[in-house]
Amino acid sequence: MGALTGKTALVTGASRGIGRAIAERLAADGALVAVHYGSNDRAAQQTVAAIREAGGQAFAVRAELGVDGDVDTLFAGLEAGLDGRPLDILVNNAAIQAYDATVEKATREDFDRVFAVNVRAPLFVIQRALPLMPDGGRIINISSGVTWFATPEVVYSMTKGAINVLSRSLAHTLGARGITVNTVSPGITETDMNAWLNEGESARRVADMTALGRHGQPADIADAVAFFASADGRWVTGQTLEVNGGLFLGPTGER
Ligand SMILES: NC(=O)c1ccc[n+]([C@@H]2O[C@H](COP(=O)([O-])OP(=O)(O)OC[C@H]3O[C@@H](n4cnc5c(N)ncnc54)[C@H](OP(=O)(O)O)[C@@H]3O)[C@@H](O)[C@H]2O)c1
């Protein structure tokens, strides 16, 4: 029996990247997983198929976040798949980066779009999930190391700062129900969002500034999420865990 046997989970943005790895890990631990995605049907079906081939249970839910009616669409699909079961674990993972949204080039449209997907959607997904969630449930929000190291893409970073605040605030509010709320904050991880990692010397440069000498893989993040989702994480709430192999721990150079 797995650590999550009998539990259910919703992972947003689970068709690819970190979300897919989280969905696979929670399913491997025994949870029935709702694999949410925005538009990439093929990737979502591949994730569901991979989970089922490994002996797990999953179903796909398509809903573009950041648009009118997004949460209604998501929960219609989620509740159909859960078929009357509660939602024990919610992982808010889906997000978009906007490489052009720097202080010089950001537009109001960029700002509204990135905040709608990365901040507004998680808040209202949580609001809608709470009535389905039993006491003792788990909420894990995916943030980013850009909340503590500076990058030019300031709008994206601002959204992740908001996610950290959301988690801490809700951990306090929802403690009365025994629901834990934590943040997992990946470092530089190899996904479609970071296609630049495959360009030139990028991977080596990231390895040089990381204590453990490489960039992250989605499964590195998923394993940390699984801890917060499990019974072992029951006494941890309101925390942000940096899962980054020791990124920027000190000066680079000879070791
Ligand atoms: N990769 C990194 O280095 C890194 C570092 C720090 C933090 N993070 C965070 O980790 C999380 C996952 O990132 P990732 O790199 O795995 O991303 P990714 O590879 O770009 O995958 C994004 C996922 O989110 C879904 N998605 C994106 N926009 C959506 C929308 N508007 N509505 C619904 N679904 C949407 C995508 O669905 P479709 O397949 O349908 O498009 C996909 O499943 C994000 O919160 C990100 O900010 C990533």
The ligand as a Tripos MOL2 file, in Angstrom:
@<TRIPOS>MOLECULE
LIG
   48    52     1     0     0
SMALL
NO_CHARGES

@<TRIPOS>ATOM
      1 N1         11.1260   25.0840  -14.7790 N.am      1 LIG1
      2 C1         11.7230   25.8040  -13.8400 C.2       1 LIG1
      3 O1         12.9520   25.9970  -13.8220 O.2       1 LIG1
      4 C2         10.9230   26.4230  -12.7380 C.ar      1 LIG1
      5 C3         11.6240   27.1200  -11.7590 C.ar      1 LIG1
      6 C4         10.9240   27.6820  -10.7130 C.ar      1 LIG1
      7 C5          9.5640   27.5470  -10.6480 C.ar      1 LIG1
      8 N2          8.8950   26.8750  -11.6320 N.ar      1 LIG1
      9 C6          7.4460   26.7460  -11.5090 C.3       1 LIG1
     10 O2          7.0960   25.3640  -11.5990 O.3       1 LIG1
     11 C7          5.7870   25.2490  -12.1570 C.3       1 LIG1
     12 C8          5.8220   24.3220  -13.3590 C.3       1 LIG1
     13 O3          6.7100   24.8720  -14.3180 O.3       1 LIG1
     14 P1          7.2200   24.0330  -15.5910 P.3       1 LIG1
     15 O4          8.5760   24.5300  -15.8970 O.co2     1 LIG1
     16 O5          6.9880   22.5890  -15.3630 O.co2     1 LIG1
     17 O6          6.1980   24.5800  -16.7080 O.3       1 LIG1
     18 P2          5.9050   24.0270  -18.1920 P.3       1 LIG1
     19 O7          6.8330   22.9230  -18.5550 O.co2     1 LIG1
     20 O8          5.8330   25.2410  -19.0430 O.co2     1 LIG1
     21 O9          4.4390   23.3800  -18.0320 O.3       1 LIG1
     22 C9          3.3700   24.2360  -17.7350 C.3       1 LIG1
     23 C10         2.1360   23.4460  -17.4040 C.3       1 LIG1
     24 O10         1.1100   24.3820  -17.0000 O.3       1 LIG1
     25 C11         0.0270   24.3140  -17.9040 C.3       1 LIG1
     26 N3         -0.4450   25.6710  -18.1730 N.ar      1 LIG1
     27 C12         0.3030   26.7440  -18.5350 C.ar      1 LIG1
     28 N4         -0.4860   27.8120  -18.7170 N.ar      1 LIG1
     29 C13        -1.7510   27.3980  -18.4660 C.ar      1 LIG1
     30 C14        -3.0140   28.0350  -18.4960 C.ar      1 LIG1
     31 N5         -3.1540   29.3350  -18.8190 N.pl3     1 LIG1
     32 N6         -4.1010   27.3080  -18.1920 N.ar      1 LIG1
     33 C15        -3.9870   26.0070  -17.8680 C.ar      1 LIG1
     34 N7         -2.8310   25.3460  -17.8230 N.ar      1 LIG1
     35 C16        -1.7230   26.0390  -18.1240 C.ar      1 LIG1
     36 C17         0.5520   23.6440  -19.1570 C.3       1 LIG1
     37 O11        -0.5200   22.9990  -19.8400 O.3       1 LIG1
     38 P3         -0.4360   22.6740  -21.4600 P.3       1 LIG1
     39 O12         0.4950   21.5030  -21.5990 O.co2     1 LIG1
     40 O13        -1.8360   22.3420  -21.8270 O.co2     1 LIG1
     41 O14         0.1010   23.9070  -22.1150 O.co2     1 LIG1
     42 C18         1.5690   22.6720  -18.5630 C.3       1 LIG1
     43 O15         0.9110   21.5290  -18.0600 O.3       1 LIG1
     44 C19         5.3410   26.6710  -12.4730 C.3       1 LIG1
     45 O16         4.5930   27.1760  -11.3720 O.3       1 LIG1
     46 C20         6.6360   27.4330  -12.5780 C.3       1 LIG1
     47 O17         6.4760   28.8080  -12.3490 O.3       1 LIG1
     48 C21         9.5530   26.3140  -12.6790 C.ar      1 LIG1
@<TRIPOS>BOND
     1     1     2 1
     2     2     3 2
     3     2     4 1
     4     4     5 ar
     5     4    48 ar
     6     5     6 ar
     7     6     7 ar
     8     7     8 ar
     9     8     9 1
    10     8    48 ar
    11     9    10 1
    12     9    46 1
    13    10    11 1
    14    11    12 1
    15    11    44 1
    16    12    13 1
    17    13    14 1
    18    14    15 2
    19    14    16 1
    20    14    17 1
    21    17    18 1
    22    18    19 2
    23    18    20 1
    24    18    21 1
    25    21    22 1
    26    22    23 1
    27    23    24 1
    28    23    42 1
    29    24    25 1
    30    25    26 1
    31    25    36 1
    32    26    27 ar
    33    26    35 ar
    34    27    28 ar
    35    28    29 ar
    36    29    30 ar
    37    29    35 ar
    38    30    31 1
    39    30    32 ar
    40    32    33 ar
    41    33    34 ar
    42    34    35 ar
    43    36    37 1
    44    36    42 1
    45    37    38 1
    46    38    39 2
    47    38    40 1
    48    38    41 1
    49    42    43 1
    50    44    45 1
    51    44    46 1
    52    46    47 1
@<TRIPOS>SUBSTRUCTURE
     1 LIG1         1 GROUP 0 **** ****
